[in-house]
Amino acid sequence: MEAVAKLRNVPMSPRKMRLVVDNIRGKKVVDALGILRYTNKEAAIWLEKLVLSAVSNWEQKYDQVGGADEFDLVIKTAFVDPGTIIYRFLPAPQGRAYRVRKRRNHVTIVVENRVALDQEA
């Protein structure tokens, strides 16, 4: 049983975000939150909120409380896609202009439980 959380249009390059996402992919949610809390990158702040949102989505979807510890939630999938690029121009010598690309990204995290749920039909 899994739940999804998406974060769109993060004002950061996808390459910088992937460095942190690669650290938490496949880890338990509790371990991933510990890694993110002590990672000294801006991407870790965004991802910590996203992982907590994914856990909350899982709890809402399956009516479970205290899900991360009891049901052994794991980050099943985590990936970063490039978003739109905003172009800005800086003046350069001899009447030219340098193009500055302000990149954005979209992050998707899927969490699933390893311990079976008590589903009553």
C-alpha positions as CSV (number, residue, x, y, z in Angstrom):
1,M,0.0,0.0,0.0
2,E,1.5,3.2,-1.1
3,A,1.0,7.0,-1.1
4,V,2.4,9.7,-3.3
5,A,3.5,13.3,-2.6
6,K,4.7,15.7,-5.3
7,L,6.4,19.0,-5.0
8,R,6.3,21.1,-8.2
9,N,8.3,24.2,-9.4
10,V,11.0,24.2,-6.7
11,P,13.3,27.1,-7.5
12,M,16.5,25.0,-7.6
13,S,18.3,23.1,-10.3
14,P,17.4,19.5,-10.7
15,R,21.0,18.4,-10.4
16,K,21.3,19.9,-6.9
17,M,18.1,18.3,-5.8
18,R,19.1,14.9,-7.1
19,L,22.2,14.9,-4.9
20,V,20.0,14.8,-1.8
21,V,17.3,12.6,-3.2
22,D,19.8,9.9,-4.0
23,N,20.7,9.8,-0.3
24,I,17.2,8.9,0.9
25,R,15.9,6.7,-1.9
26,G,15.1,3.2,-0.6
27,K,15.5,4.1,3.1
28,K,13.1,3.9,5.9
29,V,11.1,7.1,6.5
30,V,12.5,7.5,10.0
31,D,16.1,7.1,8.7
32,A,15.4,9.4,5.7
33,L,14.1,12.2,8.0
34,G,17.3,11.9,10.1
35,I,19.5,12.1,7.1
36,L,17.6,15.2,5.8
37,R,17.6,16.9,9.2
38,Y,21.4,16.9,9.3
39,T,22.1,17.4,5.6
40,N,23.6,20.9,5.0
41,K,21.8,21.7,1.7
42,E,18.8,23.7,0.9
43,A,17.3,20.8,-0.9
44,A,17.1,18.9,2.4
45,I,14.6,21.5,3.8
46,W,12.3,21.0,0.8
47,L,12.6,17.2,0.9
48,E,11.9,17.0,4.6
49,K,8.6,18.7,4.2
50,L,7.8,16.5,1.2
51,V,8.5,13.2,3.1
52,L,6.4,14.4,6.0
53,S,3.6,15.2,3.5
54,A,3.9,11.7,1.9
55,V,3.6,10.1,5.4
56,S,0.6,12.2,6.1
57,N,-1.0,11.3,2.8
58,W,-0.4,7.6,3.6
59,E,-2.1,8.0,7.0
60,Q,-5.1,9.8,5.4
61,K,-5.4,7.2,2.7
62,Y,-5.4,4.1,4.9
63,D,-6.9,5.7,8.2
64,Q,-3.8,4.8,10.2
65,V,-2.3,6.9,13.0
66,G,1.4,6.9,13.9
67,G,2.2,5.2,10.6
68,A,5.9,5.6,10.0
69,D,7.1,3.7,13.1
70,E,4.4,1.0,13.4
71,F,4.0,0.0,9.8
72,D,7.7,0.4,8.7
73,L,7.2,3.0,6.0
74,V,9.9,3.0,3.3
75,I,10.6,5.5,0.5
76,K,9.8,3.2,-2.4
77,T,10.4,5.7,-5.2
78,A,12.0,9.2,-5.3
79,F,12.8,11.0,-8.5
80,V,13.4,14.6,-9.7
81,D,12.3,15.9,-13.1
82,P,13.3,19.2,-14.7
83,G,10.7,21.9,-14.6
84,T,10.5,25.1,-16.6
85,I,13.5,27.3,-17.2
86,I,13.2,31.0,-16.7
87,Y,15.7,33.0,-18.9
88,R,17.3,36.2,-17.7
89,F,20.0,38.2,-19.5
90,L,23.1,39.9,-18.1
91,P,25.0,42.6,-19.9
92,A,28.3,41.5,-21.4
93,P,31.1,43.3,-23.1
94,Q,30.8,44.8,-26.6
95,G,27.0,45.0,-26.5
96,R,26.5,41.3,-26.0
97,A,24.3,39.6,-23.4
98,Y,24.9,36.5,-21.3
99,R,21.9,34.2,-20.9
100,V,21.2,33.2,-17.3
101,R,19.1,30.0,-16.9
102,K,17.1,29.9,-13.7
103,R,16.1,26.2,-13.4
104,R,13.2,24.6,-11.6
105,N,12.4,21.0,-10.8
106,H,9.5,18.7,-9.8
107,V,10.1,16.1,-7.1
108,T,7.9,12.9,-6.6
109,I,8.2,10.7,-3.5
110,V,6.3,7.4,-3.1
111,V,6.1,5.7,0.3
112,E,4.9,2.2,1.1
113,N,4.5,0.1,4.1
114,R,6.4,-3.2,4.8
115,V,4.1,-4.4,7.6
116,A,0.7,-5.6,6.5
117,L,-2.4,-3.5,7.3
118,D,-5.4,-4.8,9.2
119,Q,-8.0,-4.2,6.4
120,E,-11.5,-5.1,7.3
121,A,-13.8,-5.7,4.3
